[in-house]
Amino acid sequence: MQLSSYADFIQAAKTQSEPQRLLFVFTKAVMPEKATSEQQQRFGAGEGGNLEPVLCVDKLPEEVEDFQVLLDESAATGVEWDIAFAASMSGAVGIAPTSEQAEQPLKMMVESIKGGNVANFLAFNRNAELLRIL
């Protein structure tokens, strides 16, 4: 299934053969340490920079059918973010994974993002637009 929106992501999760738990890591764009003048200019123009994980959460698809729920919950934390990375994990025998089972995959997701390895995750901006990060 080709995903082109947040709604597609939720629909795909709901139609899997096993229940899903969704994993979200919210990141903030920061200027790299020892940034060159070119990097500083690009960052000032809203491009480039490093993505630093600042918040993570796991949810059932039914809990976040609307992206606004994620926006509202993240706003309640007071943590600013720019890009949300998303993934899902499958349950077994008709039971969705628990939050406890999601802890380690979330930690691994955070470490992957810190290392710049984001190809395995979906990325959304604050307008719920699916991004392509190179």
Order of alpha helices (4+ residues) and beta strands (2+ residues): alpha-beta-alpha-beta-alpha-beta-alpha-beta-beta
